[in-house]
């Protein structure tokens, strides 16, 4: 019985914690799907937006369902974290390689992309802190701008 419980706990840790901790292998494996990552970030943005709207809507009801409000808050926070994780662990550490300052054009391109990533991290954090839909719109625009810079 104890061994079975240990296997179950290990399986749950493996299924739910490990994949969220390491979104890509960082070996480097050479298996990348940049366009997919952009689409996944967009999905997280849409989900954060829906969460914010649900939090606002549920908070205005006379008989507040605090359980549902908390669930939407946690959902919003998790999706903002996922955005930050993809931006950091996929793009900033694996896909955007540092460029020598002497190569002015390539360095300028690199700085543009890194700046978009940094701004997305800041607005993902702001989306966690509030229900202000302006942060979601800013994230959406930054993702679009980053996509255009990433795929010229």
ABEGO torsion letter per residue (X at the ends): XAAAAAAAAAAAAAAAAAAAABABAGOBAGBBBAAAAAAAAAAAAAAAAAAAAAAAAAAABABBBAAAAAAAAAAAAAAAAAAAAAAAAAAAAAABBBBBAABAAAAAAAAAAAAAAAAAAAAAAAAAABABAAAAAAAAAAAAAAAAAABX
